[in-house]
């Protein structure tokens, strides 16, 4: 890891539905807000150069490493690992490993990005498996949800590691001093649920861990903002996150349709428009883009595949914040405490 | 099971936060819409009699079986089983077993109701474990989600049984000819997810089952209404349902706050009020009350514990519909086909 204050981001310029445009546009928005960031774009030099004509500030803080090879959205992770050694994704990962960049950001194939990052970076000492963490809106602000699908099953120790990593992520990205940690379960009573969550709860109750452990939370506690970090296995976390997205979209669609349903409702909409625009901004999923692969020895951030430039900016912002705040040092410190 | 067209409902009159009032009020609403229903109220005769003074139509179609004993909301299922043999919940269950009623409805302790119904009714031949099913709103209407927590883990065969039972429930309660069945997973590709869901998918692809199997669905497909029946294990289903409830509530709260945020927004709200009222009715969770314990040899319906009379009516409605449509015959028929 570089030790200067400059944060250098290795960008998989070819990953994502709107790549490379979304990547260059995201970088430009980031440069308006941070003066200490630099980029290495990995991908098709011609396409990137063309975009640099329009986004000249980005060009001034960037270099390009050309490659024709890319990981396709539906490539199997194993195939990407075998054949993707010259891909834009892999070269960006290698740049971090070799110390030329502080982190990698990609909107490409999630499975391939995870497989490659895991192989190249390895996990942090004391962490058995990485977890994917991201922000979810609640009535009280955002909370961190993990794991979102890096693992389909997790044992108690792994869940405890997720709690430690989620704690560090919430401290960094949500600027919280002592995030409240909850373990997702089917009831708040200690006797309910899988053996794994019961055992993890028993370990987390051990106050030496230094975590602010709330106990079990249920699905509705996510939207209620009961805790700042919701810990679960990757199968459940992925389904909870996507269920939340789907229901959020459903309610928004119903509200939009209601506003169109009569003449008076339409006038009402015009009057309430600024308030609704502000609400839309609050709930805009683009503002929560940027999932972190926690538990690897280097920083890898996954942008949503369908991100536009605005959304990509938020993934870059997460990258800058976790690098600047040395999230891996925080995790290692907390692991040491918990083992001590 | 009684063979007349009259549907007799055994009511745990003491179960629920607002019992027995919610039970009597729900019964009255049901009587306005169905002329073939009768009730047996199990519980405190004095309290029920007092309510009958106000709701005399209910009295005309009801009998009361007095008991002082009740299952408390936080009694462990094992305790309820041991000590609750004279409880309103248990007497209502026994009435169904003895053929004096066609189904039982309770808003009491879910775990106790499940444990008692399972012990008294037993599972249908061919069903290893019961599952809890209920309706969830989608952008295209309602869908059936199961299991909601009867089991924390399920193997492939059990998931297949849930699919068969969910199919019968959707045919009955949503009046669908050929409901589309989806299996909840973390991705739509066949290679993702737990072994159990992959194996269940392979069995369900067997066309002889006669189910309209769509394949894997993800969390966001619930709100999108991609399928009519979403099948999963009880741990995941419980968390998906409650996550959906929490996010729905969160978005509604944000919308309500937006309407209060400025003078113009308030005027806008007044103009859009009828449209919003109609929307609120569409999404009203009370209208989806009534979870069925599928796979038992008799019909048991669980009302939400916090149900008011209006909400309780919907649980009673589910009871009448599944009894009238002989849902257990449908399940047995489909099981026979699948084994044949």
Boltz contact constraints between the chains, C-beta under 6 A:
constraints:
  - contact:
      token1: [A, 139]
      token2: [B, 250]
      max_distance: 6.0
  - contact:
      token1: [A, 139]
      token2: [B, 253]
      max_distance: 6.0
  - contact:
      token1: [A, 149]
      token2: [B, 186]
      max_distance: 6.0
  - contact:
      token1: [A, 152]
      token2: [B, 194]
      max_distance: 6.0
  - contact:
      token1: [A, 186]
      token2: [B, 149]
      max_distance: 6.0
  - contact:
      token1: [A, 186]
      token2: [B, 235]
      max_distance: 6.0
  - contact:
      token1: [A, 186]
      token2: [B, 238]
      max_distance: 6.0
  - contact:
      token1: [A, 194]
      token2: [B, 152]
      max_distance: 6.0
  - contact:
      token1: [A, 218]
      token2: [B, 242]
      max_distance: 6.0
  - contact:
      token1: [A, 219]
      token2: [B, 239]
      max_distance: 6.0
  - contact:
      token1: [A, 219]
      token2: [B, 242]
      max_distance: 6.0
  - contact:
      token1: [A, 219]
      token2: [B, 243]
      max_distance: 6.0
  - contact:
      token1: [A, 220]
      token2: [B, 242]
      max_distance: 6.0
  - contact:
      token1: [A, 220]
      token2: [B, 245]
      max_distance: 6.0
  - contact:
      token1: [A, 220]
      token2: [B, 246]
      max_distance: 6.0
  - contact:
      token1: [A, 222]
      token2: [B, 243]
      max_distance: 6.0
  - contact:
      token1: [A, 222]
      token2: [B, 246]
      max_distance: 6.0
  - contact:
      token1: [A, 223]
      token2: [B, 246]
      max_distance: 6.0
  - contact:
      token1: [A, 223]
      token2: [B, 247]
      max_distance: 6.0
  - contact:
      token1: [A, 223]
      token2: [B, 249]
      max_distance: 6.0
  - contact:
      token1: [A, 223]
      token2: [B, 250]
      max_distance: 6.0
  - contact:
      token1: [A, 224]
      token2: [B, 246]
      max_distance: 6.0
  - contact:
      token1: [A, 235]
      token2: [B, 186]
      max_distance: 6.0
  - contact:
      token1: [A, 236]
      token2: [B, 236]
      max_distance: 6.0
  - contact:
      token1: [A, 236]
      token2: [B, 239]
      max_distance: 6.0
  - contact:
      token1: [A, 238]
      token2: [B, 186]
      max_distance: 6.0
  - contact:
      token1: [A, 239]
      token2: [B, 219]
      max_distance: 6.0
  - contact:
      token1: [A, 239]
      token2: [B, 236]
      max_distance: 6.0
  - contact:
      token1: [A, 239]
      token2: [B, 240]
      max_distance: 6.0
  - contact:
      token1: [A, 240]
      token2: [B, 239]
      max_distance: 6.0
  - contact:
      token1: [A, 240]
      token2: [B, 243]
      max_distance: 6.0
  - contact:
      token1: [A, 242]
      token2: [B, 218]
      max_distance: 6.0
  - contact:
      token1: [A, 242]
      token2: [B, 219]
      max_distance: 6.0
  - contact:
      token1: [A, 242]
      token2: [B, 220]
      max_distance: 6.0
  - contact:
      token1: [A, 243]
      token2: [B, 219]
      max_distance: 6.0
  - contact:
      token1: [A, 243]
      token2: [B, 222]
      max_distance: 6.0
  - contact:
      token1: [A, 243]
      token2: [B, 240]
      max_distance: 6.0
  - contact:
      token1: [A, 243]
      token2: [B, 243]
      max_distance: 6.0
  - contact:
      token1: [A, 243]
      token2: [B, 244]
      max_distance: 6.0
  - contact:
      token1: [A, 244]
      token2: [B, 243]
      max_distance: 6.0
  - contact:
      token1: [A, 244]
      token2: [B, 247]
      max_distance: 6.0
  - contact:
      token1: [A, 245]
      token2: [B, 220]
      max_distance: 6.0
  - contact:
      token1: [A, 246]
      token2: [B, 220]
      max_distance: 6.0
  - contact:
      token1: [A, 246]
      token2: [B, 222]
      max_distance: 6.0
  - contact:
      token1: [A, 246]
      token2: [B, 223]
      max_distance: 6.0
  - contact:
      token1: [A, 246]
      token2: [B, 224]
      max_distance: 6.0
  - contact:
      token1: [A, 247]
      token2: [B, 223]
      max_distance: 6.0
  - contact:
      token1: [A, 247]
      token2: [B, 244]
      max_distance: 6.0
  - contact:
      token1: [A, 247]
      token2: [B, 247]
      max_distance: 6.0
  - contact:
      token1: [A, 247]
      token2: [B, 248]
      max_distance: 6.0
  - contact:
      token1: [A, 248]
      token2: [B, 247]
      max_distance: 6.0
  - contact:
      token1: [A, 248]
      token2: [B, 251]
      max_distance: 6.0
  - contact:
      token1: [A, 249]
      token2: [B, 223]
      max_distance: 6.0
  - contact:
      token1: [A, 250]
      token2: [B, 139]
      max_distance: 6.0
  - contact:
      token1: [A, 250]
      token2: [B, 223]
      max_distance: 6.0
  - contact:
      token1: [A, 251]
      token2: [B, 248]
      max_distance: 6.0
  - contact:
      token1: [A, 251]
      token2: [B, 251]
      max_distance: 6.0
  - contact:
      token1: [A, 253]
      token2: [B, 139]
      max_distance: 6.0
  - contact:
      token1: [A, 254]
      token2: [B, 279]
      max_distance: 6.0
  - contact:
      token1: [A, 255]
      token2: [B, 255]
      max_distance: 6.0
  - contact:
      token1: [A, 258]
      token2: [B, 275]
      max_distance: 6.0
  - contact:
      token1: [A, 258]
      token2: [B, 276]
      max_distance: 6.0
  - contact:
      token1: [A, 258]
      token2: [B, 279]
      max_distance: 6.0
  - contact:
      token1: [A, 261]
      token2: [B, 275]
      max_distance: 6.0
  - contact:
      token1: [A, 262]
      token2: [B, 275]
      max_distance: 6.0
  - contact:
      token1: [A, 264]
      token2: [B, 271]
      max_distance: 6.0
  - contact:
      token1: [A, 265]
      token2: [B, 272]
      max_distance: 6.0
  - contact:
      token1: [A, 265]
      token2: [B, 275]
      max_distance: 6.0
  - contact:
      token1: [A, 267]
      token2: [B, 271]
      max_distance: 6.0
  - contact:
      token1: [A, 268]
      token2: [B, 268]
      max_distance: 6.0
  - contact:
      token1: [A, 268]
      token2: [B, 271]
      max_distance: 6.0
  - contact:
      token1: [A, 268]
      token2: [B, 272]
      max_distance: 6.0
  - contact:
      token1: [A, 271]
      token2: [B, 264]
      max_distance: 6.0
  - contact:
      token1: [A, 271]
      token2: [B, 267]
      max_distance: 6.0
  - contact:
      token1: [A, 271]
      token2: [B, 268]
      max_distance: 6.0
  - contact:
      token1: [A, 272]
      token2: [B, 265]
      max_distance: 6.0
  - contact:
      token1: [A, 272]
      token2: [B, 268]
      max_distance: 6.0
  - contact:
      token1: [A, 275]
      token2: [B, 258]
      max_distance: 6.0
  - contact:
      token1: [A, 275]
      token2: [B, 261]
      max_distance: 6.0
  - contact:
      token1: [A, 275]
      token2: [B, 262]
      max_distance: 6.0
  - contact:
      token1: [A, 275]
      token2: [B, 265]
      max_distance: 6.0
  - contact:
      token1: [A, 276]
      token2: [B, 258]
      max_distance: 6.0
  - contact:
      token1: [A, 279]
      token2: [B, 254]
      max_distance: 6.0
  - contact:
      token1: [A, 279]
      token2: [B, 258]
      max_distance: 6.0
